[in-house]
Structure formats: C-alpha cells, structure tokens
C-alpha cells in the first residue's frame, strides 16, 4: 500500500491498522517514496520461572477469600 505524508498525518490509525494486519505501507513525499512502515513480529516471551508466581498457592487459610477479607476487616469496623 502507498500513502502520502498528508495521509499519514490525517489517517495515522488507519495506516497503522494496515501495518498491524501484516501489510507494508510506503509513505511518499512529493510523489517519491521516503519511508516504509512494516509490521514487526511480536517478541517471543520466554517462559522463565518466577519464584514469586504461585507463592500463595499452598496457603490453606485463604481457601475462602471472602471469609479471609472479612476476618481482616473485623477489627476496623466502627
């Protein structure tokens, strides 16, 4: 797809949506190509083990969250 610099200025979202769909967009200035907007591939997330993920999974006092919160708030009620 080609777009002018004026199109880029006034229709930026539409041009970015085109790139997100996977299409390259050539930007022209005074009829000459001057820039290219290309889609990037999303960075692959490494599945690193984080020691803080799941740190509450073995807690038995929080099986019923509502009761746990009520118990915490019991001393604050006026």
C-alpha positions, -999 to 999 in steps of 0.1 A, spaced: 0 0 0 11 35 -6 2 66 14 12 102 12 27 122 40 -7 140 43 -24 106 46 0 97 74 -8 130 91 -45 127 90 -51 89 89 -24 76 111 -46 50 128 -58 35 95 -22 33 82 -11 16 115 -40 -8 113 -29 -17 78 6 -25 91 -8 -45 120 -27 -67 96 7 -75 80 9 -52 50 38 -29 43 30 8 38 52 30 16 50 67 26 56 91 -3 66 128 -1 61 149 -32 55 117 -51 87 100 -41 90 71 -16 107 82 15 97 58 43 83 23 48 61 12 77 64 -25 82 48 -48 107 70 -62 134 67 -97 147 58 -98 184 87 -107 206 86 -142 219 81 -143 256 105 -166 273 87 -188 299 111 -181 328 101 -194 361 95 -166 385 98 -175 421 70 -151 431 44 -167 408 24 -191 428 38 -181 462 3 -182 477 -8 -215 462 -1 -236 493 -19 -213 517 -49 -230 533 -62 -201 552 -72 -183 520 -94 -210 506 -124 -188 511 -112 -153 501 -144 -136 513 -141 -150 547 -104 -141 549 -111 -105 539 -140 -103 564 -117 -116 591 -90 -89 582 -116 -61 583 -133 -73 616 -111 -51 637 -117 -20 616 -154 -18 617 -168 11 638 
